[in-house]
Structures are given as structure tokens and as C-alpha cells.
């Protein structure tokens, strides 16, 4: 039952991430992180589908998850990456134009992305990419996962901004800032009996 419940929570979190990217961020070519930056860049330059790039990059980074976080985390991460990629692959063809202004879509996407990622981190998994490194540093060094992820991803956004549009850097950094703040709120949120449950589910 615990595995079923964990799978449902992780699927919800990964689905929220995929929705945030495909509905709100990607139509404006705003990357949601390191792997997403590469995905946006390759889609812009070579029209390579977002889902393919995300899946391939994340699959390669699972080696680190196996070594530092364990096989269980790697399997759950692959599960999350697959759900996110499928969500992006299904929704993206219907999102040829942005829903609203860049400000509204950015805020909506960043909040949804942060909630989704917070659920994954809370359950001891990640959505792959630089999230794996952030989770490793969080567990090994005690760093704040949101702050760590922001530092890592913000350093990888420059190339996409230079190639696509310099405004993308500002939009992406703002999305990262909002999303990782939401992540930290969910990751550190405590209610009675919740910490013991979360710890059990993360195993």
C-alpha cells in the first residue's frame, strides 16, 4: 500500500511539473532548469521534441542517483522522469501559442513547478537532471534543496538566454526563484505526524 500511495504522489508531482513546463513555460521558451534549458535550446535550434531531450538527458544522470542516493531513488526518479516526459509529450502539441502574457504564465508555471518538485523531494525522489545533484547535496551536506537547485540551474541558463533571447535569462531566473521557494516551503513544511509519514514514504 505504501508503494502504491508513493507512486500516486510522485505521479501527481511529476504530472504537475510536466504541466507547468508544457502549458506555461515552454510556449514562451522559458526553461525550468538545467535539463529543460538544453531541451528548450535544442527545440529552438533543431525542433527536437522537448520530451525526447528531457528523457535522454535525465536517463544519463541516473548513474549519479544510483551511486549517491541508492537504486530505489534511481528507479523512482526514472518513474518521475517518464511521467513528466509523457505529460510534456501529450500536452505540447496542443500548446502552439502561450495561454496568456509572459508574466501570468511565468508565475503560474513557477508555482505549479515548485509544488510538483516539492512533492518529489518530500518523497525522497527527484525529477532528474540537476534535481539529482541538488538532492544529493541536500542529503549529504544538509543544504537547502531549493537554494542549491537555484544556484545550479541559474548557472546553466546563460547559454539558452544568449541563443534564444536575453530576456529568457531573466524569466528563467525568476521562475527558478519562485519555484525553488515553493519547493523549500513544501519540503520543510511540518504538520503533526507528517514528518514520520514522509520519512517512511521516502524509504
C-alpha positions in Angstrom: 0.0 0.0 0.0 2.9 2.4 0.8 4.4 1.8 -2.6 1.0 2.4 -4.3 0.5 5.6 -2.3 4.0 6.8 -3.0 3.6 6.1 -6.7 0.4 8.1 -6.8 2.0 11.1 -5.0 5.1 11.0 -7.2 2.9 10.7 -10.4 0.9 13.8 -9.3 4.1 15.7 -8.6 5.7 14.7 -11.9 2.5 15.4 -13.8 2.3 18.9 -12.2 5.9 19.6 -13.4 5.1 18.4 -16.9 2.0 20.6 -17.0 3.9 23.6 -15.7 6.5 23.2 -18.4 4.3 22.4 -21.4 1.4 24.7 -20.6 3.0 27.8 -19.1 6.8 27.9 -19.5 7.8 26.2 -22.8 5.4 28.2 -25.0 7.4 31.2 -24.0 10.7 29.2 -24.4 11.3 29.6 -20.7 13.4 26.7 -19.4 12.5 25.3 -16.0 16.0 24.1 -15.1 19.3 22.7 -16.4 17.9 19.8 -18.4 15.0 21.9 -19.6 17.4 24.6 -20.7 19.0 22.1 -23.1 15.6 20.9 -24.1 14.4 24.4 -25.0 17.7 25.2 -26.8 17.6 22.0 -29.0 13.9 22.6 -29.7 14.6 26.1 -30.8 17.6 25.2 -32.9 16.6 21.8 -34.3 12.9 21.3 -33.5 13.8 18.3 -31.4 10.8 17.4 -29.2 11.1 18.5 -25.6 10.2 15.1 -24.2 13.0 13.2 -26.1 15.7 15.6 -24.9 14.4 15.5 -21.3 14.2 11.8 -21.2 17.6 11.1 -22.7 19.4 13.7 -20.5 17.7 12.5 -17.3 18.4 8.9 -18.1 22.1 9.6 -18.4 22.2 11.4 -15.0 20.6 8.4 -13.2 24.1 6.9 -12.7 24.7 9.6 -10.0 21.4 8.8 -8.4 22.3 5.1 -8.2 25.7 5.8 -6.6 24.7 8.5 -4.1 21.0 8.0 -3.5 20.5 4.3 -4.0 18.8 2.1 -6.5 15.4 2.8 -5.1 15.7 6.5 -5.6 17.0 6.0 -9.1 14.0 3.8 -10.0 11.6 6.3 -8.5 13.4 9.1 -10.4 13.1 7.3 -13.7 9.4 6.8 -12.9 9.0 10.6 -12.3 11.1 11.5 -15.4 8.9 9.2 -17.5 5.6 10.7 -16.2 6.9 14.2 -16.7 8.1 13.4 -20.3 4.8 11.7 -21.2 2.9 14.7 -19.8 5.0 17.1 -21.8 4.8 14.9 -24.9 1.0 14.7 -24.7 0.3 18.4 -23.9 2.9 20.2 -26.0 1.3 19.6 -29.5 -1.8 21.5 -28.2 0.2 24.4 -26.9 1.3 26.1 -30.1 0.8 29.6 -28.6 1.0 30.9 -25.0 -2.1 30.9 -22.9 -1.6 34.4 -21.6 1.0 37.1 -21.0 4.5 36.0 -20.1 4.1 37.4 -16.5 0.9 35.4 -15.8 2.2 32.2 -17.4 5.6 32.5 -15.7 4.0 32.9 -12.2 1.5 30.1 -12.8 4.2 27.8 -14.2 6.7 28.5 -11.5 4.1 27.9 -8.7 3.0 24.6 -10.2 6.6 23.5 -10.9 7.6 24.3 -7.3 4.6 22.3 -5.9 5.4 19.3 -8.1 9.1 19.3 -7.3 8.4 19.8 -3.6 6.2 16.7 -3.6 9.0 14.7 -5.3 11.7 15.9 -2.9 9.4 15.2 0.0 9.0 11.6 -1.1 12.8 11.2 -1.4 12.8 11.2 -5.2 13.6 13.8 -7.9 12.6 14.8 -11.4 16.1 14.0 -12.7 18.6 16.4 -14.2 20.1 18.9 -11.8 17.5 18.0 -9.2 19.6 14.8 -8.6 22.6 16.9 -7.7 20.6 19.2 -5.5 19.0 16.3 -3.7 22.5 14.7 -3.2 23.9 17.9 -1.7 20.8 18.3 0.4 21.1 14.9 1.9 24.9 14.8 2.2 25.7 18.3 3.3 22.4 19.5 4.7 22.0 22.3 2.2 18.6 23.7 1.4 17.4 21.8 -1.7 15.6 24.8 -3.2 18.6 27.2 -2.8 21.0 24.6 -4.1 18.9 23.9 -7.1 18.6 27.6 -7.8 22.3 28.1 -7.8 23.0 25.1 -10.0 20.3 25.9 -12.6 20.8 29.6 -12.7 24.4 29.0 -13.8 23.2 26.8 -16.7 20.6 29.2 -18.1 23.0 31.7 -19.7 23.6 29.8 -23.0 19.9 29.4 -23.6 19.3 33.1 -23.0 22.2 34.1 -25.3 20.9 31.9 -28.2 17.2 32.3 -27.8 16.7 35.7 -26.2 18.4 37.5 -23.4 15.1 38.1 -21.7 14.8 34.3 -21.3 17.6 34.5 -18.7 15.6 36.9 -16.6 12.4 35.0 -17.0 14.0 31.7 -16.2 15.8 33.0 -13.1 12.6 34.5 -11.9 10.8 31.2 -12.5 13.6 29.4 -10.7 13.4 31.8 -7.7 9.7 31.4 -7.3 9.7 27.6 -7.9 12.5 26.8 -5.6 10.9 29.0 -2.8 7.7 26.9 -3.2 9.9 23.8 -3.2 11.5 24.7 0.2 8.1 25.6 1.7 6.7 22.1 0.9 10.0 20.3 1.7 10.2 21.8 5.2 6.5 22.1 6.0 5.6 20.2 9.1 2.3 19.0 10.5 1.6 16.6 13.3 2.7 13.1 12.3 3.6 14.2 8.9 7.4 14.1 9.3 7.3 10.4 10.4 5.0 9.6 7.4 7.2 11.4 4.9 10.3 9.7 6.3 8.6 6.3 5.9 7.4 7.0 2.4 10.9 8.3 1.3 12.5 4.9 2.0 
